[in-house]
Amino acid sequence: MKKLKAAIIGSGNIGTDLMIKILRHGKHIEMGVMVGIDPASDGLARAARMGVATTHEGVDGLVQMPAFADIDIVFDATSAGAHIKNDALLRQHKPGIRLVDLTPAAIGPYCVPVVNLEQNLAEGNVNMVTCGGQATIPIVAAVSRVAKVHYAEIVASISSKSAGPGTRANIDEFTETTTRAIEQVGGAARGKAIIVLNPAEPPLMMRDTVYVLSEAVDQAAVAASIEEMVTAVQSYVSGYRLKQQVQFETIRPEAPLHIPGLGDFSGLKTTVFLEVEGAAHYLPAYAGNLDIMTSAALATAERMAQSQLN
């Protein structure tokens, strides 16, 4: 079976975990090059041991490699600022190259596989939002397809040990990007995102709480839509699950809930508690925040490659 070759920019935790996922589970994609900037990084050493071509000279080194001619898809697991430069340089050398962006740069459209991947298959650059976005936006979208969503708020809690330099350097971009994607992809009229770095020992798994304020509709229909969406996400993130049953509260007009910037609200409040356990391919199982990003990125690229090969 013909496969498209991929390069990964960023030999840190996310890039290395993604490489292992491609090597183990790639159906339409295979590894071409692992790109880093630290010649002593574990990711580059591991790639070399696994027979993957490497460069420690960043994107400048990648575009000069003979192997670059065969690269069809590039995953960028660096930072928001670096991705802007990487995208420009790659397109200068190969205008038609496809990029899957795992940073919050958001040059291209936001992509959450179970929600809007099919609409973005032809895009040259897709943005995987954030770990919190990948975990929670499917839930907001599940409510949106049943009822009009006026407001959605998500709280993503991750172990501080799973938040590397890239995550910590992009906290502001995380909240801004996730908030916009809650609205643009999730379908909420207004969104809000909060991230919590939890220093607990032993490290806790990723937990997400989703609050959705919508028009009053049948609660059973909302619960069924959410459960169906959870099953869809589990097709590529096996450790994604509801922590408990979906919670509902009817907010009556005579006792409205006041939301700053939104005003008085009455309708249905839906609360969803999620947990994301990582597959532990390279990262610890508690790092579900990183695993959901690499899993979503691979699912996106696999579908793009399938579409291109067909």
C-alpha positions as CSV (number, residue, x, y, z in Angstrom):
1,M,0.0,0.0,0.0
2,K,1.4,3.4,-1.0
3,K,2.0,5.8,1.9
4,L,2.8,9.5,2.2
5,K,6.0,10.4,3.9
6,A,5.9,12.8,6.9
7,A,8.4,14.9,8.7
8,I,8.0,16.0,12.3
9,I,9.5,19.3,13.4
10,G,10.2,19.3,17.1
11,S,12.0,16.4,18.8
12,G,10.6,17.0,22.2
13,N,7.9,14.9,24.0
14,I,5.1,15.6,21.6
15,G,7.2,15.1,18.5
16,T,8.7,11.9,19.8
17,D,5.4,10.4,20.9
18,L,3.9,11.3,17.5
19,M,6.8,9.6,15.7
20,I,6.3,6.4,17.7
21,K,2.5,6.5,16.9
22,I,3.3,6.8,13.2
23,L,5.8,4.0,13.2
24,R,3.4,1.7,15.0
25,H,0.1,2.6,13.6
26,G,0.5,4.6,10.4
27,K,-1.7,3.2,7.7
28,H,-1.4,5.9,5.0
29,I,1.6,7.8,6.5
30,E,5.1,6.7,7.2
31,M,8.0,8.6,8.8
32,G,10.5,10.4,6.6
33,V,12.5,12.8,8.8
34,M,12.6,13.8,12.4
35,V,13.7,17.5,12.8
36,G,15.2,19.1,15.9
37,I,17.6,21.8,17.0
38,D,19.3,20.0,19.9
39,P,21.7,17.3,18.6
40,A,21.7,15.7,22.0
41,S,17.9,15.4,22.3
42,D,16.4,12.0,23.2
43,G,13.9,12.4,20.3
44,L,16.6,12.6,17.7
45,A,18.6,9.8,19.2
46,R,15.5,7.6,19.4
47,A,14.6,8.4,15.8
48,A,18.0,7.4,14.6
49,R,17.9,4.1,16.5
50,M,14.5,3.4,14.8
51,G,15.9,4.0,11.4
52,V,14.4,7.5,10.8
53,A,16.5,10.1,9.0
54,T,17.2,13.1,11.3
55,T,18.6,16.7,11.3
56,H,19.4,18.9,14.2
57,E,19.5,22.0,12.1
58,G,15.8,22.7,12.2
59,V,13.7,23.5,9.1
60,D,16.8,25.0,7.4
61,G,18.4,21.6,7.6
62,L,15.2,19.8,6.5
63,V,14.8,21.7,3.3
64,Q,18.4,20.9,2.3
65,M,18.0,17.2,2.8
66,P,17.5,15.0,-0.3
67,A,14.7,13.3,1.7
68,F,12.7,16.5,1.7
69,A,11.7,16.0,-1.9
70,D,9.6,13.0,-0.8
71,I,7.9,14.7,2.2
72,D,4.2,15.3,1.7
73,I,3.0,16.2,5.2
74,V,4.8,18.1,8.0
75,F,3.8,18.0,11.6
76,D,4.9,21.0,13.6
77,A,5.3,20.4,17.3
78,T,7.4,23.4,18.2
79,S,5.8,26.7,19.3
80,A,3.4,29.3,18.0
81,G,6.1,31.8,17.1
82,A,8.3,29.1,15.4
83,H,5.4,27.7,13.4
84,I,4.8,31.0,11.6
85,K,8.4,31.0,10.4
86,N,8.4,27.2,9.6
87,D,5.3,27.5,7.5
88,A,6.7,30.4,5.5
89,L,10.1,28.6,4.9
90,L,8.6,25.3,3.9
91,R,6.2,26.9,1.4
92,Q,9.1,28.8,-0.1
93,H,10.7,25.5,-1.0
94,K,7.6,23.4,-1.6
95,P,4.4,25.5,-2.1
96,G,2.0,22.5,-2.1
97,I,3.2,20.9,1.2
98,R,0.6,20.1,3.8
99,L,1.1,21.1,7.5
100,V,-0.5,19.8,10.6
101,D,0.1,22.4,13.3
102,L,0.2,21.2,16.9
103,T,1.0,24.7,18.2
104,P,-1.5,27.4,19.0
105,A,-0.4,29.5,16.0
106,A,-3.6,29.0,14.1
107,I,-2.4,30.0,10.7
108,G,-4.9,27.6,9.2
109,P,-8.4,26.6,10.2
110,Y,-9.0,24.9,13.5
111,C,-9.5,21.1,13.2
112,V,-11.1,18.7,15.7
113,P,-11.3,15.4,13.8
114,V,-14.7,14.3,15.0
115,V,-16.3,17.7,14.4
116,N,-14.9,19.3,11.2
117,L,-12.1,17.2,9.7
118,E,-14.1,16.4,6.5
119,Q,-14.6,20.1,5.7
120,N,-10.8,20.7,6.0
121,L,-9.3,17.9,4.0
122,A,-8.1,20.1,1.2
123,E,-6.5,22.7,3.5
124,G,-2.7,23.3,3.2
125,N,-2.4,24.0,7.0
126,V,-4.7,22.8,9.7
127,N,-4.4,23.8,13.4
128,M,-5.0,21.2,16.1
129,V,-6.2,23.9,18.5
130,T,-4.9,22.8,22.0
131,C,-5.1,19.7,24.2
132,G,-7.9,21.3,26.1
133,G,-9.7,22.1,22.8
134,Q,-9.3,18.6,21.5
135,A,-10.8,17.2,24.7
136,T,-13.7,19.6,25.2
137,I,-14.8,21.0,21.9
138,P,-16.4,17.7,20.8
139,I,-18.6,18.0,23.9
140,V,-19.6,21.6,23.0
141,A,-20.3,20.5,19.5
142,A,-22.4,17.5,20.7
143,V,-24.7,19.9,22.6
144,S,-24.7,22.4,19.7
145,R,-26.1,19.8,17.3
146,V,-29.1,19.4,19.6
147,A,-29.6,22.9,21.0
148,K,-28.5,26.5,20.5
149,V,-25.5,27.1,22.7
150,H,-25.2,30.5,24.2
151,Y,-22.1,30.0,26.3
152,A,-19.5,27.3,26.9
153,E,-16.7,27.3,29.4
154,I,-14.0,24.7,29.7
155,V,-11.5,24.0,32.5
156,A,-8.5,21.8,31.5
157,S,-6.5,20.5,34.4
158,I,-3.2,18.8,33.6
159,S,-0.3,17.5,35.5
160,S,2.5,20.2,35.7
161,K,4.9,17.4,34.9
162,S,3.3,17.0,31.5
163,A,3.6,20.7,30.7
164,G,6.9,21.2,29.0
165,P,8.6,24.5,28.0
166,G,6.4,24.8,24.8
167,T,3.2,24.5,26.8
168,R,4.3,26.9,29.5
169,A,5.5,29.4,26.9
170,N,2.2,29.3,25.1
171,I,-0.3,29.7,28.0
172,D,-1.8,32.9,26.7
173,E,-2.1,31.5,23.2
174,F,-3.7,28.3,24.7
175,T,-6.6,30.3,26.3
176,E,-7.1,32.5,23.3
177,T,-6.9,29.8,20.7
178,T,-9.2,27.4,22.7
179,T,-11.7,30.2,23.3
180,R,-12.0,31.0,19.6
181,A,-12.2,27.4,18.6
182,I,-15.0,26.7,21.2
183,E,-17.0,29.3,19.3
184,Q,-15.9,28.6,15.7
185,V,-15.8,24.8,15.8
186,G,-17.9,24.0,18.9
187,G,-20.7,26.3,17.9
188,A,-21.0,28.3,21.1
189,A,-22.0,32.0,20.7
190,R,-19.4,32.8,23.4
191,G,-16.6,30.7,24.8
192,K,-14.1,30.7,27.6
193,A,-11.1,28.5,28.3
194,I,-9.1,28.0,31.5
195,I,-6.0,25.8,32.0
196,V,-4.8,24.6,35.4
197,L,-1.3,23.1,35.9
198,N,-1.6,20.7,38.8
199,P,1.6,20.0,40.8
200,A,0.1,17.1,42.7
201,E,2.3,14.0,43.4
202,P,1.8,11.4,42.1
203,P,0.9,13.2,38.9
204,L,-2.8,13.3,38.0
205,M,-4.3,12.4,34.7
206,M,-5.8,15.1,32.5
207,R,-9.2,16.1,33.7
208,D,-11.6,18.5,31.8
209,T,-14.8,20.1,32.9
210,V,-17.2,21.5,30.3
211,Y,-20.0,23.8,31.2
212,V,-22.6,24.5,28.5
213,L,-25.5,27.0,28.7
214,S,-28.1,26.3,26.0
215,E,-31.7,26.7,25.2
216,A,-34.0,24.3,27.1
217,V,-34.3,21.0,25.2
218,D,-34.8,17.4,26.0
219,Q,-32.0,16.3,28.4
220,A,-32.0,12.7,27.1
221,A,-31.3,14.0,23.6
222,V,-28.3,16.0,24.9
223,A,-27.0,13.1,26.9
224,A,-27.3,10.8,23.9
225,S,-25.5,13.2,21.6
226,I,-22.6,13.6,24.1
227,E,-22.3,9.8,24.6
228,E,-22.2,9.3,20.8
229,M,-19.5,12.0,20.5
230,V,-17.4,10.4,23.3
231,T,-17.5,7.1,21.4
232,A,-16.4,8.8,18.2
233,V,-13.4,10.4,20.0
234,Q,-12.4,7.0,21.5
235,S,-11.9,5.7,17.9
236,Y,-8.5,7.5,18.0
237,V,-8.0,8.3,21.7
238,S,-8.8,5.1,23.6
239,G,-8.2,6.7,27.0
240,Y,-10.9,9.4,26.5
241,R,-13.9,8.9,28.8
242,L,-16.7,10.4,30.8
243,K,-15.7,10.5,34.4
244,Q,-19.4,10.4,35.5
245,Q,-22.9,10.8,34.0
246,V,-23.7,14.0,32.3
247,Q,-25.2,16.5,34.8
248,F,-28.1,18.8,34.0
249,E,-29.7,21.8,35.7
250,T,-32.7,23.8,34.5
251,I,-32.2,27.5,35.0
252,R,-35.6,29.1,35.3
253,P,-36.5,32.7,34.2
254,E,-37.6,33.7,37.7
255,A,-34.1,32.8,39.0
256,P,-31.7,33.4,36.1
257,L,-28.0,32.8,36.1
258,H,-26.0,36.0,35.5
259,I,-23.0,35.6,33.2
260,P,-20.7,38.6,32.9
261,G,-20.8,39.9,29.3
262,L,-23.8,37.7,28.5
263,G,-26.4,38.9,31.0
264,D,-29.1,36.9,32.7
265,F,-29.5,33.4,31.4
266,S,-32.3,30.9,31.6
267,G,-32.4,27.5,29.9
268,L,-30.4,24.3,30.3
269,K,-27.0,24.1,32.0
270,T,-25.1,20.9,31.0
271,T,-22.0,19.9,32.9
272,V,-19.6,17.2,31.7
273,F,-16.6,15.8,33.5
274,L,-13.9,14.1,31.3
275,E,-10.7,12.2,31.9
276,V,-8.0,11.5,29.3
277,E,-5.5,8.7,29.9
278,G,-2.5,8.6,27.6
279,A,-1.6,5.5,25.6
280,A,1.9,5.6,27.1
281,H,3.7,5.1,23.8
282,Y,6.4,7.4,24.9
283,L,4.9,9.7,27.5
284,P,3.5,8.6,30.9
285,A,-0.1,7.5,31.0
286,Y,-1.0,10.6,33.1
287,A,0.1,12.9,30.1
288,G,-3.3,12.5,28.4
289,N,-3.1,16.2,27.4
290,L,-0.1,15.4,25.1
291,D,-1.5,12.1,23.9
292,I,-4.8,13.6,22.7
293,M,-2.9,16.1,20.7
294,T,-0.6,13.6,18.9
295,S,-3.6,11.2,18.5
296,A,-5.8,13.9,16.9
297,A,-2.9,15.1,14.7
298,L,-2.3,11.5,13.4
299,A,-6.0,10.9,12.8
300,T,-6.2,14.2,10.9
301,A,-3.1,13.4,8.7
302,E,-4.2,9.8,8.1
303,R,-7.5,11.0,6.7
304,M,-5.9,13.7,4.6
305,A,-3.5,11.1,3.2
306,Q,-6.3,8.6,2.5
307,S,-8.2,11.3,0.7
308,Q,-5.1,12.3,-1.4
309,L,-4.1,8.7,-2.2
310,N,-7.6,7.8,-3.3
